[in-house]
Amino acid sequence: MRWMQRASALLALGVAAMPLAAATLPASLSQGGLVTATVAAGSSATVNGKSVRVGTDGMLVFGAGRDEKGPIVVVITTPDGRRETSRLAVTPRAWPVERVNGVPAKTVNPPPDIAARIQREQAEVAAARKRDDDREGFAHGFIWPVTGRISGRFGSQRIFNGTPKSPHPGMDIAVPQGTPVKAPADGIVTFAKPDLYLTGGTVLIDHGFGLSSNFLHLSRLDVKVGQVVHQGEVIGAAGMTGRATGPHVHWGINWFEVRLDPLLLPGIAGTAPH
């Protein structure tokens, strides 16, 4: 059965399952981790007080951000009115420091007009991440978008040209310029622009339930907004557009505004890029 398969997947990732009458949830998760669970069809759910989508098949998705300390409080209300509360512990992680030198100075400390442009562009991307529909493109797990060396880790504190910046929101995979980039899971393209100031060629794919992938620094875009893509389909080519010092693919995962670690995704955890 489907819920049993997902519970087995959690156990395969070393996440202890907590069987409940209403749901099968992990007992804990890592900072940056994603939870997919199945509750009784027709249930409603909240995560830390926020209502979240429950699919017609009982699917439930949520994640823990880089700095989440927990516990994450999940409340499930079943169709017959039973209410069950779970408190998921969040395992802390040690975050490395990455020093990146040789970045163009105007991308590290941009002048006011450029800063305003960056703010507008980031607002557009943030708006695309608000989408919440019932597609379940994530249900069969994820694949690596490219094969290459991991050159940047999620959550690391980045220092550009000696200036501390925000933690790295995704994973960088070093590959040659022009390497085809594949969709890691089914979804629909919600954002596609070739020339954002910081991120260059940028594509967002919505996988459903607020879960989305973003790909940055692309040299070529092969998709457009509204296009449905399938796992393994080429969406563009790797490059070094925007703020980048060499060709690579930046792959980020979000649950709405919460940034997650691609290395912890089902299908990706414990595997090498291939």
QUIKA-V787534 format. One line per field, one symbol per residue. ss: DSSP state (H for helix, E for strand, C for the rest). phi: phi as a letter, one per 40 degrees, with the letter a starting at -180 (. if undefined). psi: psi as a letter, one per 30 degrees, with the letter a starting at -180 (. if undefined). Layout:
# QUIKA-V787534
ss=???
phi=???
psi=???
This chain:
# QUIKA-V787534
ss=CHHHHHHHHHHHCCCCEEECCCEEEECEEECCCEEEEEECCCCEEEECCEEECCCCCCEEEEECCCCCCEEEEEEEECCCCCEEEEEEEEECCCCCEEEECCCCHHHHCCCHHHHHHHHHHHHHHHHHCCCCCCCCCCCCCCCCCCCCEEEECCCCEEEECCEECCCCCCEEEECCCCCEEECCCCEEEEEEEEEECCCEEEEEEEEECCEEEEEEEECEECCCCCCEECCCCEEEECECCCCCCCCEEEEEEEECCEEECHHHCCCCCCCCCC
phi=.ccccccccccccgbccbcbccabbccaacdgcbbbabbcdgcbabbfgbcbcbcccgcbbaabcdbcbgcccbbbbcdcgcbbbbbccbccbcbcbbbbbgcddcccbccdcccccdccccccccccccdabccbcccbgbbccabiccbabcgccbbcfgbcbcdccabbbcacdgccbbccacibcbaabcacccbfcbbbbcchfgcabbbbgccabbbbdgccbbdgccbibcaacgcabacabcbbbbbfcccbcdcbccgbdgbcda
psi=leeeeeeeeeefggkkkjklefljllflllkglkkklklkkfllkkjhfkklkklfggkkkllklegkfalkjkkkjlfgfkkkkkjkkkkllkklkkkjlgkkeffeikleeeeeeeeeeeeeeeefffkilgkhfffgallkflkakjfkkkfkkkjjhfjkallkgakkjkllkfkkkkkfllakkfkjkfhkeefbjkkkkkflggklkkklgkfkkgllkfkkllkfkkfaklahlbjkflklkkjlkkjbfkkljffgkkfekgllk.
